[in-house]
Amino acid sequence: MNYAQEQLEYLNRKAEQKKEESTMNYDNCEHEYAELKSQFHQERMLEPTEPYDGGYLLVDDNQVQEPVGFRSVDGAVEYASSLEHEHYTIYQLKRVL
C-alpha cells in the first residue's frame, strides 16, 4: 500500500468517526429536547388557565375566590392544597349543546 492510499484510508476513518460523533450528539440533543418538552407539558398541565370544554374548574365553596380553570385535575388539586381552607369543589367542564 502506498502513502496516498494510507492517507486516504486514514481520512476515511476520521470522517466515519466524525459522523458517528455527530450522530451521537444529535441523539443526545434529541433526547434532551424530548425531556424538556415533556417537562414543559407536565408543568403546563398544572398551571391555571381559562375554563374550556373538557378542562377542570376549581370552585371555592366559601366564595372567597373566583373559580379557576385548569388543564388537569392534578393541577386543580395542587392549587387547592395551597388555599388556606379545604372547602372547594373541582368540576370537569363539558359542553352540553
C-alpha positions in Angstrom: 0.0 0.0 0.0 1.4 3.4 -0.9 1.4 6.6 1.1 -1.5 8.1 -0.8 -3.7 5.1 -0.1 -2.8 5.1 3.6 -3.7 8.7 3.8 -7.0 8.1 2.1 -7.9 5.3 4.4 -6.9 7.4 7.4 -9.1 10.3 6.2 -12.0 7.9 5.6 -11.7 6.5 9.2 -11.6 10.0 10.6 -14.7 11.0 8.6 -16.5 7.9 9.9 -15.6 8.8 13.5 -16.8 12.4 13.0 -20.0 11.1 11.5 -20.6 8.8 14.5 -19.8 11.6 17.0 -22.2 13.9 15.1 -24.9 11.3 15.3 -24.4 10.7 19.0 -24.6 14.5 19.6 -27.7 14.7 17.6 -29.2 11.8 19.6 -28.3 13.5 22.9 -29.8 16.8 21.8 -33.0 15.0 20.6 -33.2 13.2 23.9 -32.8 16.4 25.9 -35.4 18.1 23.7 -37.9 15.3 24.3 -37.3 15.6 28.1 -37.7 19.3 28.1 -40.8 19.1 26.0 -42.3 16.5 28.4 -41.3 18.6 31.4 -42.9 21.7 29.8 -46.1 19.7 29.1 -46.3 18.4 32.7 -45.8 21.9 34.2 -48.3 23.4 31.8 -50.9 20.8 32.9 -50.6 22.1 36.5 -50.9 25.9 35.7 -54.2 27.8 36.0 -55.9 28.6 32.7 -59.1 29.9 31.3 -62.0 27.5 31.6 -62.6 25.4 28.5 -64.6 22.4 27.3 -63.0 19.2 28.8 -61.0 21.2 31.3 -61.4 21.4 35.1 -62.8 24.2 37.2 -61.8 24.8 40.8 -64.6 26.4 42.7 -64.1 27.9 46.2 -67.2 26.8 48.2 -66.7 29.7 50.5 -66.8 32.0 47.5 -63.7 33.8 48.6 -62.0 33.4 45.3 -63.2 33.4 41.7 -63.4 29.9 40.0 -60.0 29.0 38.4 -59.7 26.8 35.3 -57.1 24.0 34.9 -56.0 21.6 32.2 -55.7 18.7 34.6 -57.4 17.6 37.8 -53.9 17.3 39.4 -53.3 20.9 38.7 -56.6 21.9 40.4 -55.9 19.7 43.4 -52.3 21.1 43.8 -53.6 24.6 43.6 -56.4 23.9 46.0 -54.0 22.5 48.5 -52.3 25.9 48.6 -55.6 27.6 49.7 -56.0 28.4 53.4 -59.1 26.2 53.7 -60.4 22.9 52.4 -63.8 23.9 51.1 -63.6 23.7 47.4 -65.0 21.6 44.6 -63.5 20.6 41.3 -65.7 20.2 38.2 -64.9 18.8 34.8 -66.4 21.0 32.2 -68.4 19.5 29.3 -70.2 21.3 26.6 -73.9 20.4 26.6 -75.0 21.9 23.3 
